[in-house]
Amino acid sequence: MKLRNLLFVGTLLAASLTASPITYLAYLDGASESPSNASPATGFALVTIDDVANTLEVNVTFSGLVGTTTASHIHCCTADPLTGTAGVATQTPFFVGFPIGVTSGTYDHIFDLTLASTYNGAFVTANGGTAAGAEAALAAGMADGKAYLNIHTTFRPGGEIRGFLVPEPATLGLVGLALGGLILGRRRRVS
């Protein structure tokens, strides 16, 4: 009886670990642009999606841009993971409050994924015409490695630096632990 209770609690814990939040990271550079460029700029982004709170936190640090910033947003969804280009999924031309006209900076903002204003209108239209459809498409695109964060500048209007969003390793570890617990629980019930 105790083992059954332990497995039940473990299953609930595993389900909560995989539900939210999931953190993605991206290293931004010119070589990752399409087409690539020789910009010496670098950046780092942490993007956390919480499917229970319906929020998206975007945290970006960048420096060394050749041009000054004109736009920044998340693009989604490419045809293949970690390659190609896609339309803009989030606000255009830039995230609300993003530092514009600079060569370095930081940014941190939490978006409400239930609001259509969080997204590019074309992305909402392409995904069922609702914020819920856009949220689901963006979450799936990020999970599949088909979303990237881009910083556009006067030097490269099409994008000076970008990076694909990939799950942060600790998040992957928690998901793996949760799945392992579910598999172990299932094996014990079958035996």
Residue pairs with C-beta under 8 A, 6 or more apart in sequence:
3 188
7 185
7 188
7 189
10 181
10 185
11 181
11 182
11 185
13 178
13 181
14 177
14 178
14 179
14 181
14 182
15 178
17 174
17 175
17 177
17 178
18 174
18 175
18 178
18 179
19 51
19 52
20 49
20 50
20 51
20 52
20 53
21 48
21 49
21 50
21 51
21 52
21 53
22 48
22 49
22 50
22 51
22 142
22 143
22 167
22 171
23 46
23 47
23 48
23 167
23 168
23 170
23 171
24 46
24 47
24 48
24 49
24 142
24 147
24 165
24 166
24 167
24 168
24 171
25 44
25 45
25 46
25 47
25 165
25 166
25 168
26 44
26 45
26 47
26 148
26 149
26 162
26 163
26 164
26 165
26 166
27 42
27 43
27 44
27 163
28 41
28 42
28 43
28 44
28 45
28 60
28 62
28 149
28 151
28 161
28 162
28 163
29 39
29 41
29 42
29 43
29 161
29 162
29 163
30 36
30 37
30 38
30 39
30 40
30 41
30 156
30 160
30 161
31 37
32 148
32 161
32 162
32 163
32 164
33 39
33 150
33 156
33 158
33 159
33 160
33 161
33 162
34 84
34 85
34 159
34 162
37 156
37 160
39 64
39 65
39 66
39 155
39 156
39 160
39 161
40 64
40 66
41 62
41 63
41 64
41 65
41 66
41 103
41 151
41 160
41 161
42 62
42 63
42 64
42 161
43 60
43 61
43 62
43 63
43 151
43 161
43 163
44 60
44 61
44 62
45 58
45 59
45 60
45 61
45 149
45 163
45 165
46 57
46 59
46 168
47 56
47 57
47 58
47 59
47 74
47 142
47 149
47 165
48 55
48 56
48 57
48 59
49 55
49 56
49 113
49 138
49 139
49 142
50 56
50 57
51 139
54 112
54 113
54 114
54 135
55 110
55 111
55 112
55 113
56 90
56 110
56 111
56 113
56 118
56 138
57 108
57 109
57 110
57 111
58 74
58 90
58 95
58 107
58 108
58 109
58 111
58 149
59 106
59 107
59 108
60 72
60 98
60 106
60 107
60 108
60 149
60 151
61 105
61 106
61 107
62 104
62 105
62 106
62 151
62 161
63 103
63 104
63 105
64 103
64 104
65 102
65 103
65 104
65 151
65 153
65 155
65 160
65 161
66 103
66 153
66 155
66 156
66 160
67 103
67 153
67 154
67 155
67 156
67 160
68 100
68 101
68 102
68 103
68 153
68 154
69 94
69 98
69 99
69 100
69 101
69 102
69 103
69 105
69 151
69 152
69 153
70 93
70 94
70 100
70 152
70 153
70 154
70 157
71 92
71 93
71 94
71 100
71 150
71 151
71 152
72 94
72 95
72 98
72 107
72 149
72 150
72 151
72 152
73 88
73 89
73 90
73 91
73 92
73 93
73 94
73 95
73 120
73 149
73 150
74 88
74 89
74 90
74 138
74 147
74 148
74 149
74 150
74 165
75 85
75 86
75 87
75 88
75 89
75 147
75 148
75 149
75 150
75 162
76 86
76 87
76 89
76 123
76 137
76 138
76 141
76 142
76 146
76 147
76 148
77 86
77 89
77 137
77 140
77 141
77 144
77 146
77 147
78 84
78 85
78 86
78 141
78 146
78 147
78 148
79 146
80 146
81 144
81 145
81 146
81 164
82 145
82 164
82 166
86 141
86 146
86 147
86 148
87 120
87 122
87 123
87 126
88 120
88 122
88 123
89 119
89 120
89 123
89 134
89 137
89 138
89 141
89 147
90 111
90 118
90 119
90 120
90 123
90 138
91 117
91 118
91 119
91 120
92 120
93 152
94 100
95 107
95 109
96 109
97 107
97 109
98 107
98 109
99 105
99 106
99 107
111 118
112 118
113 131
113 134
113 135
113 138
114 131
114 132
114 135
115 131
116 124
116 130
116 131
116 134
118 131
118 134
119 131
119 134
119 138
123 134
123 137
123 138
124 130
124 131
124 133
124 134
126 137
127 133
127 134
127 136
127 137
128 134
138 147
141 147
142 165
143 167
145 164
145 165
145 166
147 164
147 165
148 162
148 163
148 164
148 165
149 162
149 163
149 165
150 159
150 161
150 162
151 159
151 160
151 161
151 162
152 158
152 159
152 160
153 160
167 175
